[in-house]
Amino acid sequence: MLEDTRVEERVVPTDDGDHERFSHYVPKDKLMDAMVNGTPVIALCGKVWVPSRDPERYPVCPECKDIWESLRKGEDE
């Protein structure tokens, strides 16, 4: 008799939630002000938040990256 086996995968949640797992592109001057004063910033993708974590720990937001690359292409023309 075969036993019914179920596999359950569990994802270890972060303290930020899944929507917070990317680094986002923001102007450097705005980022420094936000880090010092706790003011919110707006990323290229439209995300608004107060940065407080090391962005090196997360992959770059694909939407921010696409927007940045399209802006950089415009500079070449």
N, CA, C and O atoms as a CHARMM CRD file, in Angstrom:
* protein
*
  308
    1    1 MET  N      0.83700  -1.18800   0.00000 PROA 1      0.00000
    2    1 MET  CA     0.00000   0.00000   0.00000 PROA 1      0.00000
    3    1 MET  C      0.87500   1.24200   0.00000 PROA 1      0.00000
    4    1 MET  O      1.75700   1.38600   0.84700 PROA 1      0.00000
    5    2 LEU  N      0.62900   2.15300  -0.96300 PROA 2      0.00000
    6    2 LEU  CA     1.38700   3.39400  -1.04200 PROA 2      0.00000
    7    2 LEU  C      0.79900   4.40900  -0.08600 PROA 2      0.00000
    8    2 LEU  O     -0.41500   4.58000   0.02400 PROA 2      0.00000
    9    3 GLU  N      1.69100   5.06100   0.58700 PROA 3      0.00000
   10    3 GLU  CA     1.27300   6.07100   1.54600 PROA 3      0.00000
   11    3 GLU  C      1.17400   7.42100   0.83900 PROA 3      0.00000
   12    3 GLU  O      2.05300   7.76200   0.04800 PROA 3      0.00000
   13    4 ASP  N      0.14700   8.17700   1.10100 PROA 4      0.00000
   14    4 ASP  CA    -0.01300   9.50600   0.52000 PROA 4      0.00000
   15    4 ASP  C      1.00000  10.43400   1.18400 PROA 4      0.00000
   16    4 ASP  O      0.93700  10.67800   2.38900 PROA 4      0.00000
   17    5 THR  N      1.92800  10.94500   0.39000 PROA 5      0.00000
   18    5 THR  CA     2.97100  11.80900   0.92300 PROA 5      0.00000
   19    5 THR  C      2.75100  13.21800   0.42800 PROA 5      0.00000
   20    5 THR  O      2.48600  13.44100  -0.75400 PROA 5      0.00000
   21    6 ARG  N      2.86000  14.14500   1.31300 PROA 6      0.00000
   22    6 ARG  CA     2.73700  15.55800   0.96400 PROA 6      0.00000
   23    6 ARG  C      4.01600  16.27300   1.35700 PROA 6      0.00000
   24    6 ARG  O      4.57100  16.05800   2.43400 PROA 6      0.00000
   25    7 VAL  N      4.45500  17.10800   0.47300 PROA 7      0.00000
   26    7 VAL  CA     5.63300  17.91000   0.74800 PROA 7      0.00000
   27    7 VAL  C      5.17300  19.33600   0.97300 PROA 7      0.00000
   28    7 VAL  O      4.45400  19.91000   0.15500 PROA 7      0.00000
   29    8 GLU  N      5.58700  19.88200   2.06400 PROA 8      0.00000
   30    8 GLU  CA     5.20700  21.25600   2.37400 PROA 8      0.00000
   31    8 GLU  C      6.46700  22.09400   2.43800 PROA 8      0.00000
   32    8 GLU  O      7.35100  21.83800   3.25500 PROA 8      0.00000
   33    9 GLU  N      6.55000  23.09700   1.57400 PROA 9      0.00000
   34    9 GLU  CA     7.68500  23.99900   1.60500 PROA 9      0.00000
   35    9 GLU  C      7.32300  25.20400   2.44800 PROA 9      0.00000
   36    9 GLU  O      6.22000  25.74400   2.35900 PROA 9      0.00000
   37   10 ARG  N      8.25900  25.60400   3.25400 PROA 10     0.00000
   38   10 ARG  CA     8.05500  26.78800   4.07000 PROA 10     0.00000
   39   10 ARG  C      9.11800  27.81000   3.73600 PROA 10     0.00000
   40   10 ARG  O     10.30200  27.48500   3.63900 PROA 10     0.00000
   41   11 VAL  N      8.70100  29.01000   3.56600 PROA 11     0.00000
   42   11 VAL  CA     9.62500  30.10400   3.28800 PROA 11     0.00000
   43   11 VAL  C      9.83600  30.84400   4.59400 PROA 11     0.00000
   44   11 VAL  O      8.88100  31.20300   5.28400 PROA 11     0.00000
   45   12 VAL  N     11.08000  31.06300   4.91900 PROA 12     0.00000
   46   12 VAL  CA    11.37100  31.80800   6.13700 PROA 12     0.00000
   47   12 VAL  C     11.05100  33.26800   5.87700 PROA 12     0.00000
   48   12 VAL  O     11.68400  33.89900   5.03000 PROA 12     0.00000
   49   13 PRO  N     10.08400  33.81000   6.58900 PROA 13     0.00000
   50   13 PRO  CA     9.71400  35.20900   6.33000 PROA 13     0.00000
   51   13 PRO  C     10.79500  36.16000   6.81500 PROA 13     0.00000
   52   13 PRO  O     11.48700  35.88800   7.79600 PROA 13     0.00000
   53   14 THR  N     10.92900  37.27200   6.11800 PROA 14     0.00000
   54   14 THR  CA    11.83700  38.31700   6.57800 PROA 14     0.00000
   55   14 THR  C     11.03500  39.28700   7.41900 PROA 14     0.00000
   56   14 THR  O      9.80600  39.21600   7.46100 PROA 14     0.00000
   57   15 ASP  N     11.71600  40.17800   8.07600 PROA 15     0.00000
   58   15 ASP  CA    11.00700  41.16500   8.88000 PROA 15     0.00000
   59   15 ASP  C     10.35600  42.23300   8.01000 PROA 15     0.00000
   60   15 ASP  O      9.59500  43.06200   8.50900 PROA 15     0.00000
   61   16 ASP  N     10.65100  42.21700   6.71000 PROA 16     0.00000
   62   16 ASP  CA    10.08900  43.22100   5.81100 PROA 16     0.00000
   63   16 ASP  C      8.89600  42.72900   5.01500 PROA 16     0.00000
   64   16 ASP  O      8.11900  43.54400   4.51800 PROA 16     0.00000
   65   17 GLY  N      8.72900  41.44200   4.88100 PROA 17     0.00000
   66   17 GLY  CA     7.69000  40.91400   4.00600 PROA 17     0.00000
   67   17 GLY  C      8.22800  40.78000   2.59300 PROA 17     0.00000
   68   17 GLY  O      9.26600  41.35600   2.26800 PROA 17     0.00000
   69   18 ASP  N      7.54300  40.03600   1.76200 PROA 18     0.00000
   70   18 ASP  CA     8.01700  39.77100   0.41100 PROA 18     0.00000
   71   18 ASP  C      8.14800  41.01700  -0.44600 PROA 18     0.00000
   72   18 ASP  O      9.04200  41.08600  -1.28900 PROA 18     0.00000
   73   19 HSD  N      7.28700  42.00000  -0.25400 PROA 19     0.00000
   74   19 HSD  CA     7.32300  43.19400  -1.08900 PROA 19     0.00000
   75   19 HSD  C      8.53400  44.07200  -0.79800 PROA 19     0.00000
   76   19 HSD  O      8.78900  45.02800  -1.53100 PROA 19     0.00000
   77   20 GLU  N      9.26300  43.77500   0.22800 PROA 20     0.00000
   78   20 GLU  CA    10.41700  44.58400   0.62400 PROA 20     0.00000
   79   20 GLU  C     11.75200  43.91700   0.31300 PROA 20     0.00000
   80   20 GLU  O     12.76700  44.27300   0.91200 PROA 20     0.00000
   81   21 ARG  N     11.77300  42.98000  -0.59100 PROA 21     0.00000
   82   21 ARG  CA    13.00200  42.20800  -0.78800 PROA 21     0.00000
   83   21 ARG  C     13.90700  42.73700  -1.89000 PROA 21     0.00000
   84   21 ARG  O     14.81100  42.02300  -2.32400 PROA 21     0.00000
   85   22 PHE  N     13.69600  43.96300  -2.35700 PROA 22     0.00000
   86   22 PHE  CA    14.53500  44.54500  -3.39300 PROA 22     0.00000
   87   22 PHE  C     15.19100  45.83900  -2.91700 PROA 22     0.00000
   88   22 PHE  O     14.68600  46.53500  -2.03600 PROA 22     0.00000
   89   23 SER  N     16.33600  46.13400  -3.53500 PROA 23     0.00000
   90   23 SER  CA    16.95400  47.45500  -3.40800 PROA 23     0.00000
   91   23 SER  C     16.39000  48.30100  -4.53400 PROA 23     0.00000
   92   23 SER  O     16.18900  47.81300  -5.64600 PROA 23     0.00000
   93   24 HSD  N     16.13900  49.55700  -4.24600 PROA 24     0.00000
   94   24 HSD  CA    15.53200  50.43700  -5.24300 PROA 24     0.00000
   95   24 HSD  C     16.45000  51.59900  -5.56400 PROA 24     0.00000
   96   24 HSD  O     17.28600  51.98000  -4.74600 PROA 24     0.00000
   97   25 TYR  N     16.29600  52.16600  -6.75900 PROA 25     0.00000
   98   25 TYR  CA    17.08600  53.31000  -7.18500 PROA 25     0.00000
   99   25 TYR  C     16.38300  54.60000  -6.76800 PROA 25     0.00000
  100   25 TYR  O     15.21200  54.82200  -7.07500 PROA 25     0.00000
  101   26 VAL  N     17.14200  55.44700  -6.05400 PROA 26     0.00000
  102   26 VAL  CA    16.67000  56.77900  -5.66600 PROA 26     0.00000
  103   26 VAL  C     17.84600  57.74900  -5.84500 PROA 26     0.00000
  104   26 VAL  O     18.99900  57.31700  -5.85600 PROA 26     0.00000
  105   27 PRO  N     17.57400  59.03800  -5.98400 PROA 27     0.00000
  106   27 PRO  CA    18.67500  60.00400  -6.07500 PROA 27     0.00000
  107   27 PRO  C     19.53700  59.95800  -4.80600 PROA 27     0.00000
  108   27 PRO  O     19.01300  59.86600  -3.69600 PROA 27     0.00000
  109   28 LYS  N     20.86200  60.02500  -4.98200 PROA 28     0.00000
  110   28 LYS  CA    21.78600  59.90700  -3.84900 PROA 28     0.00000
  111   28 LYS  C     21.53500  60.96200  -2.78000 PROA 28     0.00000
  112   28 LYS  O     21.55700  60.65400  -1.58800 PROA 28     0.00000
  113   29 ASP  N     21.29500  62.21000  -3.19900 PROA 29     0.00000
  114   29 ASP  CA    21.07800  63.26400  -2.20300 PROA 29     0.00000
  115   29 ASP  C     19.81800  63.00400  -1.38800 PROA 29     0.00000
  116   29 ASP  O     19.78200  63.28500  -0.19000 PROA 29     0.00000
  117   30 LYS  N     18.79500  62.47400  -2.02700 PROA 30     0.00000
  118   30 LYS  CA    17.54700  62.15400  -1.31600 PROA 30     0.00000
  119   30 LYS  C     17.76200  60.98500  -0.35800 PROA 30     0.00000
  120   30 LYS  O     17.20700  60.95900   0.74000 PROA 30     0.00000
  121   31 LEU  N     18.57500  60.01700  -0.79000 PROA 31     0.00000
  122   31 LEU  CA    18.85000  58.85200   0.04900 PROA 31     0.00000
  123   31 LEU  C     19.59600  59.25800   1.32100 PROA 31     0.00000
  124   31 LEU  O     19.25300  58.81100   2.41600 PROA 31     0.00000
  125   32 MET  N     20.60500  60.09600   1.17500 PROA 32     0.00000
  126   32 MET  CA    21.37100  60.53100   2.34900 PROA 32     0.00000
  127   32 MET  C     20.48100  61.29100   3.32700 PROA 32     0.00000
  128   32 MET  O     20.55000  61.07000   4.53600 PROA 32     0.00000
  129   33 ASP  N     19.64900  62.18000   2.80500 PROA 33     0.00000
  130   33 ASP  CA    18.73100  62.93600   3.65200 PROA 33     0.00000
  131   33 ASP  C     17.76900  61.99300   4.37200 PROA 33     0.00000
  132   33 ASP  O     17.48700  62.16400   5.55800 PROA 33     0.00000
  133   34 ALA  N     17.27100  61.00000   3.64200 PROA 34     0.00000
  134   34 ALA  CA    16.32200  60.05100   4.23400 PROA 34     0.00000
  135   34 ALA  C     16.97300  59.21800   5.33400 PROA 34     0.00000
  136   34 ALA  O     16.36100  58.95300   6.36900 PROA 34     0.00000
  137   35 MET  N     18.21000  58.81200   5.10300 PROA 35     0.00000
  138   35 MET  CA    18.90900  58.00700   6.10500 PROA 35     0.00000
  139   35 MET  C     19.18800  58.81400   7.37300 PROA 35     0.00000
  140   35 MET  O     19.10400  58.28600   8.48200 PROA 35     0.00000
  141   36 VAL  N     19.51800  60.08400   7.20500 PROA 36     0.00000
  142   36 VAL  CA    19.83700  60.93600   8.34900 PROA 36     0.00000
  143   36 VAL  C     18.57900  61.41300   9.06900 PROA 36     0.00000
  144   36 VAL  O     18.50700  61.37700  10.29700 PROA 36     0.00000
  145   37 ASN  N     17.59600  61.85500   8.30400 PROA 37     0.00000
  146   37 ASN  CA    16.41100  62.48900   8.90000 PROA 37     0.00000
  147   37 ASN  C     15.17300  61.60000   8.97700 PROA 37     0.00000
  148   37 ASN  O     14.17300  61.98000   9.58600 PROA 37     0.00000
  149   38 GLY  N     15.23300  60.42700   8.36500 PROA 38     0.00000
  150   38 GLY  CA    14.07800  59.52700   8.41700 PROA 38     0.00000
  151   38 GLY  C     12.93200  59.96200   7.52800 PROA 38     0.00000
  152   38 GLY  O     11.77800  59.62500   7.79300 PROA 38     0.00000
  153   39 THR  N     13.24000  60.71300   6.46700 PROA 39     0.00000
  154   39 THR  CA    12.19300  61.15000   5.55500 PROA 39     0.00000
  155   39 THR  C     11.98900  60.11900   4.44800 PROA 39     0.00000
  156   39 THR  O     12.94900  59.45600   4.05400 PROA 39     0.00000
  157   40 PRO  N     10.79000  59.96800   3.94400 PROA 40     0.00000
  158   40 PRO  CA    10.54700  58.99300   2.87700 PROA 40     0.00000
  159   40 PRO  C     11.15500  59.43100   1.54900 PROA 40     0.00000
  160   40 PRO  O     11.32400  60.62000   1.27800 PROA 40     0.00000
  161   41 VAL  N     11.47800  58.42900   0.73100 PROA 41     0.00000
  162   41 VAL  CA    11.99100  58.65600  -0.61700 PROA 41     0.00000
  163   41 VAL  C     11.08100  57.95000  -1.60600 PROA 41     0.00000
  164   41 VAL  O     10.30500  57.06800  -1.24100 PROA 41     0.00000
  165   42 ILE  N     11.19200  58.35700  -2.87800 PROA 42     0.00000
  166   42 ILE  CA    10.41300  57.72100  -3.94000 PROA 42     0.00000
  167   42 ILE  C     11.39600  57.11200  -4.92600 PROA 42     0.00000
  168   42 ILE  O     12.21800  57.81900  -5.50900 PROA 42     0.00000
  169   43 ALA  N     11.31100  55.80200  -5.11300 PROA 43     0.00000
  170   43 ALA  CA    12.17700  55.09100  -6.04700 PROA 43     0.00000
  171   43 ALA  C     11.70300  55.32500  -7.47700 PROA 43     0.00000
  172   43 ALA  O     10.59200  55.80300  -7.70400 PROA 43     0.00000
  173   44 LEU  N     12.55700  54.98300  -8.43700 PROA 44     0.00000
  174   44 LEU  CA    12.18600  55.12600  -9.84300 PROA 44     0.00000
  175   44 LEU  C     10.91300  54.36400 -10.17200 PROA 44     0.00000
  176   44 LEU  O     10.12900  54.79300 -11.01900 PROA 44     0.00000
  177   45 CYS  N     10.70500  53.23000  -9.50300 PROA 45     0.00000
  178   45 CYS  CA     9.52600  52.40200  -9.77200 PROA 45     0.00000
  179   45 CYS  C      8.26700  52.93900  -9.09900 PROA 45     0.00000
  180   45 CYS  O      7.17000  52.43500  -9.34000 PROA 45     0.00000
  181   46 GLY  N      8.42000  53.96400  -8.25200 PROA 46     0.00000
  182   46 GLY  CA     7.26500  54.55300  -7.58300 PROA 46     0.00000
  183   46 GLY  C      7.10100  54.13600  -6.13800 PROA 46     0.00000
  184   46 GLY  O      6.23500  54.66900  -5.44500 PROA 46     0.00000
  185   47 LYS  N      7.90100  53.20600  -5.66200 PROA 47     0.00000
  186   47 LYS  CA     7.80700  52.76700  -4.26500 PROA 47     0.00000
  187   47 LYS  C      8.21700  53.91700  -3.35100 PROA 47     0.00000
  188   47 LYS  O      9.22200  54.58700  -3.59100 PROA 47     0.00000
  189   48 VAL  N      7.42800  54.13700  -2.30500 PROA 48     0.00000
  190   48 VAL  CA     7.71900  55.17300  -1.31400 PROA 48     0.00000
  191   48 VAL  C      7.99800  54.47900   0.01100 PROA 48     0.00000
  192   48 VAL  O      7.20600  53.65300   0.46500 PROA 48     0.00000
  193   49 TRP  N      9.13000  54.81600   0.63300 PROA 49     0.00000
  194   49 TRP  CA     9.48400  54.20800   1.91500 PROA 49     0.00000
  195   49 TRP  C     10.59300  55.00800   2.57900 PROA 49     0.00000
  196   49 TRP  O     11.21400  55.86800   1.95400 PROA 49     0.00000
  197   50 VAL  N     10.83300  54.72000   3.84400 PROA 50     0.00000
  198   50 VAL  CA    11.93900  55.31400   4.57700 PROA 50     0.00000
  199   50 VAL  C     13.03800  54.25800   4.63200 PROA 50     0.00000
  200   50 VAL  O     12.88400  53.24500   5.31400 PROA 50     0.00000
  201   51 PRO  N     14.14200  54.47900   3.92600 PROA 51     0.00000
  202   51 PRO  CA    15.19900  53.47000   3.90300 PROA 51     0.00000
  203   51 PRO  C     15.87400  53.32700   5.26700 PROA 51     0.00000
  204   51 PRO  O     16.16200  54.31000   5.94900 PROA 51     0.00000
  205   52 SER  N     16.11400  52.08100   5.63500 PROA 52     0.00000
  206   52 SER  CA    16.77900  51.83100   6.91500 PROA 52     0.00000
  207   52 SER  C     17.64200  50.57600   6.87900 PROA 52     0.00000
  208   52 SER  O     18.30800  50.26600   7.86700 PROA 52     0.00000
  209   53 ARG  N     17.64700  49.85400   5.77900 PROA 53     0.00000
  210   53 ARG  CA    18.39800  48.60400   5.68900 PROA 53     0.00000
  211   53 ARG  C     19.52100  48.70800   4.66700 PROA 53     0.00000
  212   53 ARG  O     19.50900  49.57500   3.79400 PROA 53     0.00000
  213   54 ASP  N     20.48400  47.81500   4.79100 PROA 54     0.00000
  214   54 ASP  CA    21.61100  47.77000   3.87300 PROA 54     0.00000
  215   54 ASP  C     21.14900  47.27500   2.51000 PROA 54     0.00000
  216   54 ASP  O     20.76100  46.11300   2.38900 PROA 54     0.00000
  217   55 PRO  N     21.17700  48.12000   1.47300 PROA 55     0.00000
  218   55 PRO  CA    20.68600  47.70900   0.15800 PROA 55     0.00000
  219   55 PRO  C     21.53900  46.61600  -0.48000 PROA 55     0.00000
  220   55 PRO  O     21.08100  45.93300  -1.39700 PROA 55     0.00000
  221   56 GLU  N     22.75900  46.44400  -0.01200 PROA 56     0.00000
  222   56 GLU  CA    23.63900  45.40000  -0.55700 PROA 56     0.00000
  223   56 GLU  C     23.11700  44.00000  -0.25700 PROA 56     0.00000
  224   56 GLU  O     23.53300  43.03800  -0.90300 PROA 56     0.00000
  225   57 ARG  N     22.23000  43.87300   0.69400 PROA 57     0.00000
  226   57 ARG  CA    21.69300  42.56700   1.08400 PROA 57     0.00000
  227   57 ARG  C     20.57900  42.07500   0.16400 PROA 57     0.00000
  228   57 ARG  O     20.14800  40.92700   0.27300 PROA 57     0.00000
  229   58 TYR  N     20.10800  42.93700  -0.74500 PROA 58     0.00000
  230   58 TYR  CA    18.95700  42.60000  -1.56700 PROA 58     0.00000
  231   58 TYR  C     19.27200  42.78700  -3.05800 PROA 58     0.00000
  232   58 TYR  O     20.10900  43.61700  -3.41100 PROA 58     0.00000
  233   59 PRO  N     18.61600  42.03200  -3.92000 PROA 59     0.00000
  234   59 PRO  CA    18.79900  42.25600  -5.36100 PROA 59     0.00000
  235   59 PRO  C     18.12300  43.55900  -5.78300 PROA 59     0.00000
  236   59 PRO  O     17.22200  44.05600  -5.10800 PROA 59     0.00000
  237   60 VAL  N     18.57500  44.09700  -6.90800 PROA 60     0.00000
  238   60 VAL  CA    18.01700  45.34600  -7.42200 PROA 60     0.00000
  239   60 VAL  C     16.61300  45.09800  -7.96400 PROA 60     0.00000
  240   60 VAL  O     16.35700  44.09000  -8.62100 PROA 60     0.00000
  241   61 CYS  N     15.72300  46.02000  -7.68200 PROA 61     0.00000
  242   61 CYS  CA    14.35300  45.97400  -8.18400 PROA 61     0.00000
  243   61 CYS  C     14.40200  45.93800  -9.71500 PROA 61     0.00000
  244   61 CYS  O     14.99200  46.82800 -10.32800 PROA 61     0.00000
  245   62 PRO  N     13.79600  44.93100 -10.34000 PROA 62     0.00000
  246   62 PRO  CA    13.83100  44.83900 -11.80400 PROA 62     0.00000
  247   62 PRO  C     13.20600  46.05300 -12.49600 PROA 62     0.00000
  248   62 PRO  O     13.68100  46.48700 -13.54600 PROA 62     0.00000
  249   63 GLU  N     12.15800  46.58800 -11.91400 PROA 63     0.00000
  250   63 GLU  CA    11.49900  47.74300 -12.52900 PROA 63     0.00000
  251   63 GLU  C     12.38700  48.98400 -12.45200 PROA 63     0.00000
  252   63 GLU  O     12.49300  49.73100 -13.42500 PROA 63     0.00000
  253   64 CYS  N     13.02300  49.20700 -11.30300 PROA 64     0.00000
  254   64 CYS  CA    13.95500  50.33100 -11.17100 PROA 64     0.00000
  255   64 CYS  C     15.10600  50.18500 -12.15900 PROA 64     0.00000
  256   64 CYS  O     15.50900  51.15300 -12.80400 PROA 64     0.00000
  257   65 LYS  N     15.62700  48.97500 -12.27100 PROA 65     0.00000
  258   65 LYS  CA    16.75300  48.72300 -13.16700 PROA 65     0.00000
  259   65 LYS  C     16.37900  49.01500 -14.61800 PROA 65     0.00000
  260   65 LYS  O     17.14700  49.64800 -15.34300 PROA 65     0.00000
  261   66 ASP  N     15.20400  48.55800 -15.04400 PROA 66     0.00000
  262   66 ASP  CA    14.74100  48.80700 -16.41600 PROA 66     0.00000
  263   66 ASP  C     14.59200  50.30800 -16.68400 PROA 66     0.00000
  264   66 ASP  O     14.99400  50.80000 -17.73800 PROA 66     0.00000
  265   67 ILE  N     14.01600  51.02000 -15.73200 PROA 67     0.00000
  266   67 ILE  CA    13.82500  52.46300 -15.89300 PROA 67     0.00000
  267   67 ILE  C     15.18000  53.16200 -15.96300 PROA 67     0.00000
  268   67 ILE  O     15.38700  54.02800 -16.81300 PROA 67     0.00000
  269   68 TRP  N     16.09600  52.79600 -15.08300 PROA 68     0.00000
  270   68 TRP  CA    17.42500  53.40400 -15.07000 PROA 68     0.00000
  271   68 TRP  C     18.14400  53.17300 -16.38900 PROA 68     0.00000
  272   68 TRP  O     18.73400  54.09600 -16.95200 PROA 68     0.00000
  273   69 GLU  N     18.09500  51.93700 -16.88200 PROA 69     0.00000
  274   69 GLU  CA    18.76200  51.63300 -18.14000 PROA 69     0.00000
  275   69 GLU  C     18.14300  52.40100 -19.30700 PROA 69     0.00000
  276   69 GLU  O     18.85700  52.83100 -20.21200 PROA 69     0.00000
  277   70 SER  N     16.83500  52.57400 -19.29200 PROA 70     0.00000
  278   70 SER  CA    16.19800  53.33400 -20.37900 PROA 70     0.00000
  279   70 SER  C     16.58400  54.81300 -20.29300 PROA 70     0.00000
  280   70 SER  O     16.71500  55.47400 -21.32300 PROA 70     0.00000
  281   71 LEU  N     16.76500  55.33100 -19.09400 PROA 71     0.00000
  282   71 LEU  CA    17.21000  56.73000 -18.92400 PROA 71     0.00000
  283   71 LEU  C     18.64600  56.88300 -19.39300 PROA 71     0.00000
  284   71 LEU  O     18.98800  57.88100 -20.02900 PROA 71     0.00000
  285   72 ARG  N     19.48200  55.91600 -19.09000 PROA 72     0.00000
  286   72 ARG  CA    20.89000  55.96300 -19.49400 PROA 72     0.00000
  287   72 ARG  C     21.01600  55.89900 -21.02400 PROA 72     0.00000
  288   72 ARG  O     21.88400  56.55900 -21.59500 PROA 72     0.00000
  289   73 LYS  N     20.17700  55.12900 -21.68000 PROA 73     0.00000
  290   73 LYS  CA    20.20000  55.04600 -23.13400 PROA 73     0.00000
  291   73 LYS  C     19.85900  56.40000 -23.75000 PROA 73     0.00000
  292   73 LYS  O     20.41500  56.77700 -24.78100 PROA 73     0.00000
  293   74 GLY  N     18.96100  57.11200 -23.12600 PROA 74     0.00000
  294   74 GLY  CA    18.57600  58.43100 -23.61600 PROA 74     0.00000
  295   74 GLY  C     19.72200  59.42800 -23.56400 PROA 74     0.00000
  296   74 GLY  O     19.77200  60.35100 -24.37700 PROA 74     0.00000
  297   75 GLU  N     20.65300  59.25700 -22.61100 PROA 75     0.00000
  298   75 GLU  CA    21.80200  60.15200 -22.50200 PROA 75     0.00000
  299   75 GLU  C     22.77700  59.95000 -23.65500 PROA 75     0.00000
  300   75 GLU  O     23.48400  60.87900 -24.04600 PROA 75     0.00000
  301   76 ASP  N     22.81300  58.74700 -24.19400 PROA 76     0.00000
  302   76 ASP  CA    23.73800  58.43200 -25.28000 PROA 76     0.00000
  303   76 ASP  C     23.31300  59.04000 -26.60800 PROA 76     0.00000
  304   76 ASP  O     24.14200  59.18700 -27.50600 PROA 76     0.00000
  305   77 GLU  N     22.06900  59.38900 -26.75000 PROA 77     0.00000
  306   77 GLU  CA    21.53800  59.87100 -28.03200 PROA 77     0.00000
  307   77 GLU  C     21.76800  61.34500 -28.22200 PROA 77     0.00000
  308   77 GLU  O     21.38100  61.90300 -29.24900 PROA 77     0.00000
